[in-house]
Amino acid sequence: MSNHIMNTYARLPVTFEKGDGATLQDSEGKMYLDAISGIAVTSLGHAHPFISEAICKQSQQLIHTSNLYHIKKQQMLADQLIELSGMEQVFFCNSGAEANEAAIKIAKKFGHQQGITNPTIVVMENSFHGRTMATLSATGNPKVHEGFQPLVGGFTRVPFDNVAAVEALSDNRDIVAILVEPIQGEGGVYVPQKGYLKALRKICDANNWLLMIDEIQTGMGRTGQWFAFQHENITPDVLTLAKALGNGVPIGACIANNKATDVLAPGNHGTTFGGNPLACAVGLAVIEVLKTHNYIPAIAKKGALLLNQFKSALTQQPGISSIRGQGYMIGIQLDRPCAELVKMALERGLLINVTRGDTVRLLPSFVMSQQQTDELVTKLSQLIIDFLSITD
Ligand SMILES: Cc1ncc(COP(=O)(O)O)c(C=O)c1O
């Protein structure tokens, strides 16, 4: 293995050569069932023919021109996202962290426009928003902060899924926005109580704060709606997307509505690559596939079914603390550290993730067949049972 890669990841001892739908093949020819989808990215599976064709066609026509010029595919993708989200304006970038950076800048400038000199954003404990300096500062995980102090200021933290803690900040005149994940992904697949986002929407309206929802992991159908906020019939002021929007081709989006629109003006923000014709052509292709195959309502149903299958297979097992999730975003929490499961699964031809040390996280692709989801339940349940017995 080359030692010329910066040591930012503790990588698993495997290299994949090719993929097909929900499966991957390694350099030795061994096949794996992929239940993590490149961390919620390849929702349409690997080597999707329509996506590959869109990449091929667009690359032969035009890849990049920069944002010095109008970009037709960018406008077309913005139109689609606006129609799907019911919001107003899109800024395209290349990753989730960049989408959140744009959101944070909108909130800060929104505050300054009202004469607030120390604009402050309410963020949650146990959250994850990215690895850039501002987004890691917004992130509610001390491990992510370690070694990078001083952090970017202008954030105040409250417990997740706790409306009263946010309400208690209503008198703070510095607050301009709330930044929240609808389901905490990296934090362990925590689904808040029903009505949480609606309650935050109300607080934001009452205090002239922006409700900024980070749907980088939950967006583009993952929870059984295009965007998780649609489960609660609200609309945020700012929405951030990335991951599955390009099915693996890097693209992010920060979408604004109402009072968050027109906050950023020429000269305030920018990107060289963001929203280039290639990335946007792929975004359009992803949306087309999701629409024509009606994947999203199916994921709502299939996700509930998958969750129940895991509950039937595992709930009775001592050592299982909780099985939770929505759509194709599932967390199985154990009563002990279980990072070792990832390697054990790999040996058995299964790709999973463990987050927060004790929670198996599953983010299967929408193209996984019934036979493959059954295989996932059988293999993973057995693996967890074996792991619990050897670690008891
Ligand atoms: C909710 C959320 N926000 C932001 C990010 C950061 O996205 P990226 O890694 O593309 O910068 C992630 C990545 O896991 C995420 O899950």
The ligand as an SDF file (V2000), in Angstrom:
LIG
                    3D

 16 16  0  0  0  0  0  0  0  0999 V2000
  -25.5410   15.6180    8.2500 C   0  0  0  0  0  0  0  0  0  0  0  0
  -24.2270   15.8470    7.5700 C   0  0  0  0  0  0  0  0  0  0  0  0
  -23.8100   17.0970    7.3440 N   0  0  0  0  0  0  0  0  0  0  0  0
  -22.6400   17.3560    6.7350 C   0  0  0  0  0  0  0  0  0  0  0  0
  -21.8060   16.3440    6.3390 C   0  0  0  0  0  0  0  0  0  0  0  0
  -20.4930   16.6640    5.6590 C   0  0  0  0  0  0  0  0  0  0  0  0
  -20.5520   16.3180    4.3040 O   0  0  0  0  0  0  0  0  0  0  0  0
  -19.2040   16.1750    3.4670 P   0  0  0  0  0  0  0  0  0  0  0  0
  -18.4590   15.0070    4.0090 O   0  0  0  0  0  0  0  0  0  0  0  0
  -19.6870   15.9610    2.0350 O   0  0  0  0  0  0  0  0  0  0  0  0
  -18.4510   17.4610    3.6020 O   0  0  0  0  0  0  0  0  0  0  0  0
  -22.1960   15.0140    6.5540 C   0  0  0  0  0  0  0  0  0  0  0  0
  -21.3060   13.8980    6.1770 C   0  0  0  0  0  0  0  0  0  0  0  0
  -21.3790   12.8080    6.6640 O   0  0  0  0  0  0  0  0  0  0  0  0
  -23.4350   14.7610    7.1830 C   0  0  0  0  0  0  0  0  0  0  0  0
  -23.8470   13.5220    7.4440 O   0  0  0  0  0  0  0  0  0  0  0  0
  1  2  1  0
  2  3  1  0
  2 15  2  0
  3  4  2  0
  4  5  1  0
  5  6  1  0
  5 12  2  0
  6  7  1  0
  7  8  1  0
  8  9  2  0
  8 10  1  0
  8 11  1  0
 12 13  1  0
 12 15  1  0
 13 14  2  0
 15 16  1  0
M  END
$$$$
